[in-house]
Amino acid sequence: MTEWERVLSVDGARAYYDRFGKLQDTQGFYEQPALRVLAAQAEFQKARRVFEFGCGTGKFAAELLQSLLPPEASYLGCDVSPVMVDLARRRLQGLGDRAQVQLSDGALRFPLADHSVDRVVASYVLDLLCGADIARFLVESRRVLSTDGRCSIASLSRGTTWPSRLVARVWRSVFRLRPSLVGGCRPIDLSIYVDPQHWRVLHRRVVTPFGVPTEVLTLTPTP
């Protein structure tokens, strides 16, 4: 069985993150530095409509809406976990119609019209998906983004320093042994999925807080 075949099924991912719940926020020690880089690259202050694929507990959505987005901007998030959707809705309930969260059935078809948003965000989600689904995510992102929109991604990566390469190697070994031990996530190389005919890379950076490597990638559709 190849690494791609070992990714968690939608049902498996849903069951894991239903159990994990609020504990997801404990991963902030390595996620937050990467998300700060993502936010700086995405230029959310210029955004009006944001879609987040895999909203988790809604922690990043709350930061976007309260601190980074203009007051008139709106947010739509989705997640396959009913527990995560409930947590996100509770966290965002004070923001009224600006924030909506939907339960996803796991299909890689965004609940959006063509060219209807100017930011697509996915943080620590693509590293759960098989290669074919990562490719479909990028196809859907291109479909729903405006011509000058941005797709902002943070994903576990292979590492750039010896400590981060060691962490990535151990992580991948655990994943190959039992994907559920690491929540179905594993370090990946996003660049192999980015077709230069369809996307222009605006920014790319690998950050390694506490030795955990995260690739932060900002893309815009080509004309």
C-alpha positions in Angstrom: 0.0 0.0 0.0 1.4 3.4 -1.0 1.5 6.5 1.2 -1.3 8.0 -0.9 -3.5 5.0 -0.3 -3.0 5.2 3.4 -4.6 8.7 3.9 -7.6 8.6 6.1 -11.0 8.3 4.5 -13.5 11.1 4.9 -15.3 9.0 7.6 -12.0 8.3 9.3 -11.0 12.0 9.3 -14.4 13.0 10.6 -14.3 10.4 13.4 -10.8 11.5 14.4 -11.5 15.3 14.5 -14.8 14.7 16.2 -12.8 13.1 19.0 -10.0 15.7 18.9 -12.3 18.7 19.2 -10.9 21.6 21.2 -7.6 19.9 21.4 -6.8 21.1 17.9 -6.1 24.6 19.4 -3.2 23.1 21.4 -1.2 22.8 18.2 -0.9 26.6 18.0 2.7 26.5 19.2 3.8 25.5 15.6 0.7 26.6 13.7 0.4 30.2 14.8 3.8 31.3 13.5 3.0 29.8 10.1 -0.5 31.4 10.1 1.1 34.8 10.8 3.2 34.4 7.7 0.1 33.3 5.7 -1.8 36.3 6.9 0.9 38.7 5.9 1.2 37.2 2.4 -2.5 37.0 1.8 -3.1 40.7 2.3 -6.5 40.1 4.0 -6.9 43.8 4.5 -7.8 44.0 0.8 -10.2 41.0 0.9 -14.0 41.2 0.8 -15.1 37.5 0.5 -13.1 34.7 2.2 -13.7 30.9 1.9 -11.8 28.6 4.3 -11.6 24.9 3.4 -11.4 23.1 6.7 -12.2 25.7 9.3 -11.5 23.5 12.4 -12.5 25.2 15.6 -12.9 28.6 13.9 -9.9 30.1 15.8 -8.2 31.5 12.6 -11.6 32.6 11.3 -12.2 34.7 14.4 -8.8 36.3 14.1 -9.5 37.1 10.4 -12.9 38.7 11.1 -11.9 40.6 14.3 -8.5 41.8 13.3 -7.4 41.3 9.7 -10.4 41.7 7.4 -12.2 44.9 6.6 -15.5 45.4 8.6 -17.6 44.8 5.4 -15.8 41.5 4.6 -17.7 38.2 4.9 -16.4 34.7 5.7 -17.6 31.2 4.8 -15.9 28.1 6.3 -16.6 24.4 6.0 -15.4 21.2 7.7 -16.2 17.5 7.6 -16.4 17.2 11.4 -19.7 18.1 13.0 -17.9 18.8 16.3 -15.5 21.3 14.6 -18.4 22.9 12.8 -20.3 23.4 16.1 -17.1 24.8 17.8 -16.6 27.2 15.0 -20.2 28.4 15.0 -20.1 29.0 18.7 -16.8 30.9 18.4 -18.2 33.1 15.5 -21.7 33.5 16.7 -21.2 37.1 17.8 -20.2 38.2 14.3 -23.7 37.8 12.8 -24.1 37.5 9.1 -20.4 38.2 8.4 -19.5 34.6 9.3 -21.1 31.3 8.1 -19.9 27.8 8.7 -21.2 24.7 6.8 -20.8 21.0 7.3 -19.1 19.4 4.4 -19.8 15.9 3.1 -16.1 15.6 2.1 -16.7 16.2 -1.6 -14.1 18.4 -3.3 -16.7 20.8 -4.7 -16.9 24.2 -3.0 -20.4 25.5 -2.2 -19.6 28.7 -4.2 -20.3 30.2 -7.6 -17.6 30.7 -10.1 -15.3 33.7 -9.3 -17.3 34.6 -6.2 -14.5 35.0 -3.6 -11.2 36.8 -3.5 -9.5 34.6 -0.9 -9.4 30.8 -0.5 -7.6 29.6 2.7 -6.5 26.1 3.7 -4.4 25.6 6.8 -3.2 22.1 7.8 -5.8 20.4 5.6 -4.1 19.5 2.3 -1.6 17.4 4.2 -4.6 15.0 5.0 -5.5 14.6 1.4 -4.4 12.2 -1.3 -2.6 13.6 -4.4 -5.8 13.5 -6.5 -7.8 15.5 -3.9 -5.0 18.1 -3.6 -5.2 18.6 -7.3 -9.0 18.9 -7.2 -8.7 21.4 -4.4 -6.5 23.6 -6.6 -9.0 23.2 -9.5 -11.9 24.3 -7.3 -9.9 27.2 -5.9 -9.2 28.4 -9.4 -12.8 28.1 -10.2 -14.2 30.2 -7.3 -11.4 32.8 -7.1 -11.7 36.2 -8.7 -9.1 37.0 -11.4 -6.9 38.8 -8.9 -7.7 36.6 -5.9 -5.3 34.6 -3.8 -5.2 31.0 -2.6 -3.3 30.8 0.7 -2.1 27.5 2.0 -0.2 26.3 5.1 0.8 22.6 5.1 3.2 20.3 6.8 6.4 20.2 4.7 9.6 18.2 4.4 11.8 20.6 6.3 14.7 22.9 5.5 16.9 22.6 8.5 18.3 19.4 10.1 16.0 19.5 13.1 12.9 20.1 10.8 14.0 17.4 8.4 14.4 15.0 11.3 10.9 15.9 12.6 9.5 15.4 9.1 11.2 12.1 8.7 9.9 10.8 12.1 6.4 12.2 11.3 6.3 10.4 8.0 7.5 7.2 9.6 4.6 7.3 12.1 2.2 8.1 9.3 3.3 5.1 7.4 2.9 3.0 10.5 -0.5 4.3 11.4 -2.0 7.5 9.9 -4.5 8.0 12.7 -1.6 8.5 15.2 -0.8 11.9 13.6 -4.4 12.8 12.7 -4.0 11.7 9.1 -1.5 14.4 8.4 2.0 14.0 6.9 4.7 16.3 5.5 4.1 16.9 1.7 5.7 18.9 -1.1 3.0 21.2 -2.4 5.0 22.5 -5.4 4.5 19.3 -7.3 0.8 20.0 -7.5 1.0 23.6 -8.6 0.7 23.9 -12.4 2.5 27.0 -13.6 0.0 27.3 -16.5 -2.8 27.8 -14.0 -1.1 29.4 -11.0 1.5 32.1 -10.3 3.4 31.7 -7.0 3.4 35.1 -5.2 5.1 33.9 -2.0 6.6 30.8 -0.7 8.2 30.2 2.7 9.0 27.3 5.0 8.9 28.1 8.7 10.1 25.7 11.3 8.9 26.7 14.8 9.9 24.0 17.4 11.4 22.0 14.4 7.9 21.4 12.9 8.2 22.4 9.2 5.3 24.2 7.5 5.2 25.4 3.9 3.3 28.6 3.5 2.2 29.2 -0.1 0.3 32.1 -1.7 -1.0 31.6 -5.3 -2.9 33.7 -7.7 -4.7 32.3 -10.9 -3.0 33.0 -14.2 -5.1 34.8 -16.8 
